[in-house]
Amino acid sequence: MNYLDFEKPLSEIEGKAEELRAMARSNKEMDIEKEAVALDAKAAVLLRDLYKDLSPWRKCLVARHPDRPHCRDYIEALFTEYTPLAGDRNFADDHAVMGGLARLGDQPVMVIGHEKGSDTKSRIERNFGMARPEGYRKAIRLMDMAHRFGLPVITLVDTPGAYPGKGAEERGQAEAIARSTQKCLEIGVPLISVIIGEGGSGGAVAFATANRVAMLEHSVYSVISPEGCASILWKDAEKMREAAEALRLTAQDLQKLGVIDRIIAEPLGGAQRGRTETVAAVGKALETMLAELAGKAPEALVKDRRQKYIAMGSRGLAA
């Protein structure tokens, strides 16, 4: 288990319980189960206290937790007959974006998502989920294909933002993001997006301009990272906690503002402590949202999507 900074007291208690059990395994005559159970109970209470009212900054830390389920985990667990499609037919295949044809239950769909990687090697290969222009152009190609064949599109968003490197800018990063966002608004099929971790700036919007947008309970979605915001406003990245408060980046704030439609509950302690339950909850939410959009005409889906974004934020302003 990887522990976040604010979970250090919890790591000490759970570590002591595991040490006791390890001692008991090595010395069969030792009977320390009562002490271990008492530590487990103490840890459970502390875990509940830590997660009952997370600050926006702590939610950012949870959203970035390396053990959270990533796009590949959801695809492998929820979808069958997944056939990956690669490349933008122009420059290269961006491994930060994965996608292809699949089935969700009996429903054929196109699934697209950011993949951060799960270890050092795969994180470098996936560029930590930061897509280059070719990644967004691959997504555009897959959305076009879904539109032609009448397949719903499901996007799984988990990126700190689009890659800001020199090569990406030279190859038209801003234009690729804009065209991907435009394609989201144009396709005449249901488009559903779930923020499964970080939803960073235009890099996330390019996948999440959808008919239905859901967020996991402890995921975040913002125009800029708290560290970046603090560096610009206060010239001090250490003011990221204040920036996180001001950005209104939590699922709860964004639902009030009308930016998202649904919050998907996570297990106590975050998705990383209940990966199977989290994946199942996302699958159930996807099926529900697909059912809500089933049977709608292409024109109605496009109009619904456009009106959603024209009206965005008005609910919060009226309140």
C-alpha positions as CSV (number, residue, x, y, z in Angstrom):
1,M,0.0,0.0,0.0
2,N,1.2,3.4,-0.9
3,Y,0.3,6.0,1.7
4,L,-0.4,9.7,1.1
5,D,1.2,12.3,3.3
6,F,-2.0,12.9,5.3
7,E,-2.3,9.1,5.8
8,K,0.9,8.7,7.8
9,P,-0.8,8.1,11.1
10,L,-2.8,5.4,9.4
11,S,0.3,3.8,7.9
12,E,1.9,3.5,11.3
13,I,-1.1,1.7,12.8
14,E,-1.7,-0.6,9.9
15,G,2.1,-1.3,9.7
16,K,2.1,-2.3,13.4
17,A,-0.8,-4.7,12.8
18,E,1.0,-6.3,9.9
19,E,4.2,-6.6,11.9
20,L,2.4,-8.4,14.7
21,R,0.9,-10.8,12.2
22,A,4.3,-11.4,10.5
23,M,5.7,-12.2,14.0
24,A,2.9,-14.7,14.6
25,R,3.5,-16.4,11.2
26,S,7.2,-16.8,12.1
27,N,6.5,-18.0,15.7
28,K,3.4,-20.2,15.8
29,E,3.4,-20.1,19.6
30,M,2.7,-16.4,19.7
31,D,-1.0,-15.4,20.2
32,I,-1.3,-11.8,19.3
33,E,-4.4,-11.8,17.2
34,K,-6.3,-9.8,19.8
35,E,-3.8,-7.0,19.6
36,A,-3.8,-7.0,15.8
37,V,-7.6,-6.9,15.7
38,A,-7.6,-4.0,18.1
39,L,-5.1,-2.1,15.8
40,D,-7.3,-3.0,12.8
41,A,-10.3,-1.4,14.6
42,K,-8.3,1.7,15.5
43,A,-7.2,2.0,11.9
44,A,-10.7,1.7,10.6
45,V,-11.9,4.5,12.8
46,L,-8.9,6.7,11.7
47,L,-9.5,5.9,8.1
48,R,-13.2,7.0,8.4
49,D,-12.2,10.2,10.1
50,L,-9.5,11.0,7.5
51,Y,-11.9,10.6,4.6
52,K,-15.2,11.9,6.0
53,D,-14.5,15.5,5.0
54,L,-11.5,15.7,2.6
55,S,-10.2,19.2,1.7
56,P,-9.9,20.0,-2.1
57,W,-6.1,19.6,-1.9
58,R,-6.4,16.2,-0.3
59,K,-8.8,15.2,-3.0
60,C,-6.2,16.2,-5.5
61,L,-3.7,13.9,-3.8
62,V,-6.2,11.0,-3.7
63,A,-7.1,11.6,-7.4
64,R,-3.3,11.2,-8.2
65,H,-2.8,8.1,-6.1
66,P,-0.6,5.7,-8.1
67,D,-2.8,2.7,-7.0
68,R,-6.1,4.0,-8.3
69,P,-7.5,2.0,-11.2
70,H,-6.5,3.4,-14.5
71,C,-8.0,3.3,-18.0
72,R,-6.6,-0.1,-18.9
73,D,-8.0,-1.6,-15.7
74,Y,-11.5,-0.4,-16.5
75,I,-11.3,-1.6,-20.1
76,E,-10.0,-5.0,-19.1
77,A,-12.7,-5.5,-16.4
78,L,-15.8,-3.9,-18.0
79,F,-15.5,-4.4,-21.7
80,T,-15.4,-7.5,-23.8
81,E,-14.1,-8.1,-27.4
82,Y,-11.9,-5.0,-27.0
83,T,-10.0,-4.4,-30.2
84,P,-7.4,-1.6,-29.8
85,L,-7.0,0.9,-32.7
86,A,-3.7,2.8,-33.0
87,G,-2.3,5.8,-34.7
88,D,-3.5,9.1,-36.1
89,R,-2.7,8.1,-39.7
90,N,-0.4,11.2,-39.9
91,F,2.5,11.1,-37.4
92,A,2.5,8.4,-34.8
93,D,0.7,6.4,-32.2
94,D,0.4,8.2,-28.9
95,H,0.5,5.6,-26.0
96,A,-0.9,8.2,-23.6
97,V,-4.3,7.6,-25.3
98,M,-5.7,4.2,-25.8
99,G,-9.0,3.3,-27.5
100,G,-10.8,0.9,-29.7
101,L,-14.0,-1.1,-30.4
102,A,-15.5,-3.1,-27.6
103,R,-18.7,-4.2,-26.0
104,L,-20.2,-3.0,-22.7
105,G,-22.5,-5.9,-21.9
106,D,-24.3,-6.5,-25.2
107,Q,-23.8,-2.9,-26.4
108,P,-21.1,-2.3,-29.0
109,V,-19.2,0.9,-28.2
110,M,-16.1,2.9,-28.9
111,V,-14.0,3.4,-25.8
112,I,-11.2,6.0,-25.5
113,G,-9.2,7.0,-22.5
114,H,-6.0,8.5,-21.1
115,E,-3.7,5.8,-19.6
116,K,-1.1,6.9,-17.1
117,G,0.7,3.6,-16.6
118,S,1.1,1.5,-13.4
119,D,4.9,1.3,-12.9
120,T,8.0,3.3,-13.9
121,K,8.4,1.7,-17.3
122,S,4.8,2.0,-18.3
123,R,4.4,5.6,-16.9
124,I,7.3,6.7,-19.1
125,E,5.9,4.8,-22.1
126,R,2.5,6.4,-21.5
127,N,4.0,9.9,-20.8
128,F,2.1,9.9,-17.5
129,G,-1.2,10.2,-19.3
130,M,-0.2,13.5,-21.0
131,A,-1.3,13.3,-24.6
132,R,0.5,14.8,-27.6
133,P,-1.3,16.1,-30.7
134,E,-1.3,12.7,-32.3
135,G,-3.2,11.3,-29.3
136,Y,-6.0,13.8,-29.8
137,R,-6.0,13.2,-33.5
138,K,-6.3,9.4,-32.8
139,A,-9.3,10.2,-30.6
140,I,-10.8,12.3,-33.4
141,R,-10.4,9.4,-35.8
142,L,-12.0,6.9,-33.4
143,M,-15.0,9.3,-32.8
144,D,-15.4,9.7,-36.5
145,M,-15.6,6.0,-36.9
146,A,-18.1,5.6,-34.1
147,H,-20.2,8.3,-35.7
148,R,-20.2,6.5,-39.1
149,F,-21.2,3.2,-37.5
150,G,-23.6,4.6,-34.9
151,L,-21.6,3.4,-31.9
152,P,-21.9,5.2,-28.5
153,V,-18.6,6.7,-27.4
154,I,-17.3,6.3,-23.8
155,T,-14.3,8.3,-22.7
156,L,-12.3,7.7,-19.5
157,V,-10.4,10.8,-18.5
158,D,-7.3,10.7,-16.3
159,T,-4.7,13.3,-17.3
160,P,-2.8,16.1,-15.5
161,G,-3.2,18.0,-18.9
162,A,-2.0,17.8,-22.5
163,Y,1.7,17.5,-22.9
164,P,3.3,21.0,-23.1
165,G,6.6,20.0,-24.8
166,K,8.2,21.8,-27.7
167,G,7.6,19.0,-30.2
168,A,3.9,18.8,-29.2
169,E,3.6,22.6,-29.7
170,E,5.3,22.4,-33.1
171,R,2.9,19.7,-34.2
172,G,-0.2,21.8,-33.3
173,Q,-1.1,20.8,-29.8
174,A,-3.7,23.6,-29.3
175,E,-5.3,23.0,-32.7
176,A,-5.5,19.2,-32.0
177,I,-7.2,19.8,-28.6
178,A,-9.6,22.3,-30.2
179,R,-10.6,19.9,-33.0
180,S,-11.1,17.1,-30.6
181,T,-13.4,19.3,-28.5
182,Q,-15.2,20.3,-31.7
183,K,-15.6,16.6,-32.7
184,C,-17.2,15.8,-29.4
185,L,-19.8,18.5,-30.1
186,E,-20.4,17.2,-33.7
187,I,-20.9,13.4,-33.5
188,G,-24.5,12.2,-33.7
189,V,-24.1,9.3,-31.2
190,P,-24.3,9.2,-27.4
191,L,-21.1,10.5,-25.8
192,I,-20.4,9.6,-22.1
193,S,-17.4,10.7,-20.1
194,V,-16.1,9.6,-16.7
195,I,-13.4,11.5,-14.8
196,I,-11.6,8.6,-13.1
197,G,-8.7,10.5,-11.6
198,E,-7.4,13.9,-12.8
199,G,-9.3,16.0,-15.4
200,G,-6.7,18.5,-16.3
201,S,-7.5,21.6,-18.4
202,G,-8.1,21.4,-22.2
203,G,-6.4,18.0,-22.2
204,A,-9.5,16.6,-20.4
205,V,-12.1,18.8,-22.0
206,A,-11.1,17.4,-25.4
207,F,-12.5,14.0,-24.3
208,A,-15.2,15.2,-21.8
209,T,-17.4,17.5,-23.9
210,A,-20.1,14.9,-23.5
211,N,-23.9,14.3,-23.2
212,R,-23.3,12.9,-19.7
213,V,-20.2,13.6,-17.5
214,A,-19.6,11.7,-14.3
215,M,-16.8,11.9,-11.8
216,L,-15.6,9.5,-9.2
217,E,-16.1,10.9,-5.7
218,H,-12.5,11.8,-5.1
219,S,-11.5,12.8,-8.7
220,V,-10.8,16.4,-9.7
221,Y,-11.5,18.4,-12.8
222,S,-10.0,21.9,-13.3
223,V,-8.8,24.5,-15.7
224,I,-5.2,24.3,-14.2
225,S,-3.5,22.3,-11.5
226,P,-3.5,23.9,-8.0
227,E,0.3,24.1,-8.2
228,G,0.2,25.9,-11.6
229,C,-2.6,28.2,-10.3
230,A,-0.6,29.1,-7.2
231,S,2.5,29.8,-9.3
232,I,0.6,32.3,-11.5
233,L,-1.5,34.0,-8.8
234,W,0.9,34.1,-5.9
235,K,4.3,33.3,-7.5
236,D,4.5,30.5,-5.0
237,A,3.6,26.8,-5.8
238,E,3.4,26.1,-2.1
239,K,0.1,27.9,-1.9
240,M,-1.5,25.0,-3.8
241,R,-3.9,24.4,-0.9
242,E,-5.4,27.8,-1.2
243,A,-5.5,27.4,-5.0
244,A,-7.3,24.1,-4.8
245,E,-10.0,25.7,-2.6
246,A,-10.4,28.6,-5.1
247,L,-10.6,26.4,-8.2
248,R,-13.8,24.6,-7.2
249,L,-12.3,21.4,-8.7
250,T,-14.1,18.7,-6.6
251,A,-16.9,16.5,-7.9
252,Q,-19.2,18.0,-5.3
253,D,-18.5,21.6,-6.4
254,L,-18.8,20.8,-10.0
255,Q,-22.1,19.0,-9.7
256,K,-23.5,22.2,-8.0
257,L,-22.2,24.3,-10.9
258,G,-23.8,22.0,-13.4
259,V,-20.4,21.0,-15.0
260,I,-21.0,17.3,-14.3
261,D,-24.1,15.2,-14.0
262,R,-23.3,12.4,-11.7
263,I,-20.9,11.5,-8.8
264,I,-19.9,7.9,-8.5
265,A,-19.2,6.8,-4.9
266,E,-15.8,5.4,-4.0
267,P,-15.1,2.9,-1.3
268,L,-13.9,4.3,2.1
269,G,-10.3,5.3,1.7
270,G,-10.6,6.0,-2.1
271,A,-10.7,3.9,-5.2
272,Q,-7.2,2.5,-4.4
273,R,-8.5,0.6,-1.4
274,G,-11.4,-1.0,-3.3
275,R,-10.4,-1.3,-7.0
276,T,-12.9,-4.0,-7.8
277,E,-15.8,-2.2,-6.2
278,T,-14.8,1.1,-7.9
279,V,-14.6,-0.5,-11.4
280,A,-18.0,-2.2,-10.8
281,A,-19.6,1.1,-9.8
282,V,-18.2,2.9,-12.9
283,G,-19.6,0.1,-15.1
284,K,-23.0,0.4,-13.5
285,A,-23.0,4.2,-14.0
286,L,-22.0,3.7,-17.7
287,E,-24.9,1.4,-18.3
288,T,-27.3,3.7,-16.6
289,M,-26.1,6.7,-18.6
290,L,-26.2,4.8,-21.9
291,A,-29.8,3.8,-21.1
292,E,-30.8,7.4,-20.5
293,L,-29.5,8.3,-24.0
294,A,-30.7,5.2,-25.9
295,G,-33.1,5.9,-28.8
296,K,-32.4,9.6,-29.1
297,A,-32.0,10.9,-32.6
298,P,-28.6,12.1,-33.7
299,E,-29.9,15.7,-34.0
300,A,-31.3,15.6,-30.5
301,L,-28.0,14.3,-29.1
302,V,-26.0,17.0,-30.8
303,K,-28.5,19.7,-29.6
304,D,-28.5,18.3,-26.1
305,R,-24.7,18.4,-25.9
306,R,-24.4,22.0,-27.3
307,Q,-27.1,23.3,-25.0
308,K,-25.4,21.7,-22.0
309,Y,-22.2,23.6,-22.6
310,I,-23.9,26.9,-23.5
311,A,-25.7,26.8,-20.1
312,M,-22.7,25.5,-18.2
313,G,-22.2,27.3,-14.8
314,S,-25.5,29.1,-14.9
315,R,-26.9,26.9,-12.1
316,G,-24.1,27.9,-9.7
317,L,-24.4,31.6,-10.7
318,A,-28.2,31.6,-10.1
319,A,-27.6,30.0,-6.7
